[in-house]
Amino acid sequence: MGTQAIEFLFDHLDAHLSVLTLPEKLAQMVASEFTLDATIRFKLGRWATDGLAPEFESDGCI
């Protein structure tokens, strides 16, 4: 995808988001996160958050 196409998409997205109410923006953000996580799950065969979290020491170091 060329630079002009990407700029067009972002301009269109900005115009779309500027007319949405806050609840609509939040709903769109949630849907976007769900779609992204589903895409990662499809590609990796697991949820993106299924990996082991590092254990932290009491001083904040891993």
Distance bins in CASP14 RR format, pairs under 12 A and 6 or more apart:
PFRMAT RR
TARGET T0000
AUTHOR 0000-0000-0000
RMODE 2
METHOD distances of the structure
MODEL  1
1 7 0 0 0 0 0 1 0 0 0 0 0
1 8 0 0 0 0 1 0 0 0 0 0 0
1 9 0 0 0 0 1 0 0 0 0 0 0
1 10 0 0 0 0 0 1 0 0 0 0 0
2 8 0 0 0 0 1 0 0 0 0 0 0
2 9 0 0 0 0 0 1 0 0 0 0 0
3 9 0 0 0 0 0 1 0 0 0 0 0
3 10 0 0 0 0 0 1 0 0 0 0 0
4 10 0 0 0 0 0 1 0 0 0 0 0
4 11 0 0 0 0 0 1 0 0 0 0 0
5 11 0 0 0 0 0 1 0 0 0 0 0
5 12 0 0 0 0 0 1 0 0 0 0 0
6 12 0 0 0 0 0 1 0 0 0 0 0
6 13 0 0 0 0 0 1 0 0 0 0 0
7 13 0 0 0 0 0 1 0 0 0 0 0
7 14 0 0 0 0 0 1 0 0 0 0 0
8 14 0 0 0 0 0 1 0 0 0 0 0
8 15 0 0 0 0 0 1 0 0 0 0 0
9 15 0 0 0 0 0 1 0 0 0 0 0
9 16 0 0 0 0 0 1 0 0 0 0 0
10 16 0 0 0 0 0 1 0 0 0 0 0
10 17 0 0 0 0 0 1 0 0 0 0 0
11 17 0 0 0 0 0 1 0 0 0 0 0
11 18 0 0 0 0 0 1 0 0 0 0 0
12 18 0 0 0 0 0 1 0 0 0 0 0
12 19 0 0 0 0 0 1 0 0 0 0 0
13 19 0 0 0 0 0 1 0 0 0 0 0
13 20 0 0 0 0 0 1 0 0 0 0 0
13 25 0 0 0 0 0 1 0 0 0 0 0
13 28 0 0 0 0 0 1 0 0 0 0 0
13 32 0 0 0 0 0 1 0 0 0 0 0
14 20 0 0 0 0 0 1 0 0 0 0 0
16 24 0 0 0 0 0 1 0 0 0 0 0
16 25 0 0 0 0 0 1 0 0 0 0 0
16 28 0 0 0 0 1 0 0 0 0 0 0
17 24 0 0 0 0 1 0 0 0 0 0 0
17 25 1 0 0 1 0 0 0 0 0 0 0
17 26 0 0 0 0 0 1 0 0 0 0 0
17 28 1 0 0 1 0 0 0 0 0 0 0
17 29 0 0 0 0 0 1 0 0 0 0 0
17 32 0 0 0 0 0 1 0 0 0 0 0
18 24 0 0 0 0 0 1 0 0 0 0 0
18 25 0 0 0 0 1 0 0 0 0 0 0
19 25 0 0 0 0 0 1 0 0 0 0 0
19 28 0 0 0 0 0 1 0 0 0 0 0
20 26 0 0 0 0 1 0 0 0 0 0 0
20 27 0 0 0 0 1 0 0 0 0 0 0
20 28 1 0 0 1 0 0 0 0 0 0 0
20 29 0 0 0 0 0 1 0 0 0 0 0
21 27 0 0 0 0 1 0 0 0 0 0 0
21 28 0 0 0 0 0 1 0 0 0 0 0
22 28 0 0 0 0 0 1 0 0 0 0 0
22 29 0 0 0 0 0 1 0 0 0 0 0
23 29 0 0 0 0 0 1 0 0 0 0 0
23 30 0 0 0 0 0 1 0 0 0 0 0
24 30 0 0 0 0 0 1 0 0 0 0 0
24 31 0 0 0 0 0 1 0 0 0 0 0
25 31 0 0 0 0 0 1 0 0 0 0 0
25 32 0 0 0 0 0 1 0 0 0 0 0
26 32 0 0 0 0 0 1 0 0 0 0 0
26 33 0 0 0 0 0 1 0 0 0 0 0
27 33 0 0 0 0 0 1 0 0 0 0 0
27 34 0 0 0 0 0 1 0 0 0 0 0
28 34 0 0 0 0 0 1 0 0 0 0 0
28 35 0 0 0 0 0 1 0 0 0 0 0
29 35 0 0 0 0 0 1 0 0 0 0 0
29 36 0 0 0 0 0 1 0 0 0 0 0
30 36 0 0 0 0 0 1 0 0 0 0 0
30 37 0 0 0 0 0 1 0 0 0 0 0
31 37 0 0 0 0 0 1 0 0 0 0 0
31 38 0 0 0 0 0 1 0 0 0 0 0
32 38 0 0 0 0 0 1 0 0 0 0 0
32 39 0 0 0 0 0 1 0 0 0 0 0
33 39 0 0 0 0 0 1 0 0 0 0 0
33 40 0 0 0 0 0 1 0 0 0 0 0
33 48 0 0 0 0 0 1 0 0 0 0 0
33 49 0 0 0 0 0 1 0 0 0 0 0
34 40 0 0 0 0 0 1 0 0 0 0 0
34 41 0 0 0 0 0 1 0 0 0 0 0
34 47 0 0 0 0 0 1 0 0 0 0 0
34 48 0 0 0 0 0 1 0 0 0 0 0
35 41 0 0 0 0 0 1 0 0 0 0 0
35 42 0 0 0 0 0 1 0 0 0 0 0
36 42 0 0 0 0 0 1 0 0 0 0 0
36 43 0 0 0 0 0 1 0 0 0 0 0
36 47 0 0 0 0 0 1 0 0 0 0 0
36 48 1 0 0 1 0 0 0 0 0 0 0
36 49 0 0 0 0 0 1 0 0 0 0 0
37 43 0 0 0 0 0 1 0 0 0 0 0
37 44 0 0 0 0 0 1 0 0 0 0 0
37 45 0 0 0 0 0 1 0 0 0 0 0
37 46 0 0 0 0 0 1 0 0 0 0 0
37 47 1 0 0 1 0 0 0 0 0 0 0
37 48 1 0 1 0 0 0 0 0 0 0 0
37 49 1 0 0 1 0 0 0 0 0 0 0
37 50 0 0 0 0 0 1 0 0 0 0 0
38 44 0 0 0 0 0 1 0 0 0 0 0
38 45 0 0 0 0 0 1 0 0 0 0 0
38 46 0 0 0 0 0 1 0 0 0 0 0
38 47 0 0 0 0 1 0 0 0 0 0 0
38 48 0 0 0 0 1 0 0 0 0 0 0
39 45 0 0 0 0 0 1 0 0 0 0 0
39 47 0 0 0 0 0 1 0 0 0 0 0
39 48 0 0 0 0 1 0 0 0 0 0 0
40 46 0 0 0 0 1 0 0 0 0 0 0
40 47 1 0 0 1 0 0 0 0 0 0 0
40 48 1 0 1 0 0 0 0 0 0 0 0
40 49 0 0 0 0 1 0 0 0 0 0 0
40 50 0 0 0 0 0 1 0 0 0 0 0
40 51 0 0 0 0 0 1 0 0 0 0 0
41 47 1 0 1 0 0 0 0 0 0 0 0
41 48 1 0 0 1 0 0 0 0 0 0 0
41 49 0 0 0 0 1 0 0 0 0 0 0
41 50 0 0 0 0 1 0 0 0 0 0 0
42 48 0 0 0 0 0 1 0 0 0 0 0
44 50 0 0 0 0 1 0 0 0 0 0 0
44 51 0 0 0 0 1 0 0 0 0 0 0
45 51 0 0 0 0 0 1 0 0 0 0 0
46 52 0 0 0 0 0 1 0 0 0 0 0
52 62 0 0 0 0 0 1 0 0 0 0 0
53 62 0 0 0 0 0 1 0 0 0 0 0
54 60 0 0 0 0 0 1 0 0 0 0 0
54 61 0 0 0 0 1 0 0 0 0 0 0
54 62 1 0 1 0 0 0 0 0 0 0 0
55 61 0 0 0 0 0 1 0 0 0 0 0
55 62 1 0 0 1 0 0 0 0 0 0 0
56 62 1 0 0 1 0 0 0 0 0 0 0
END
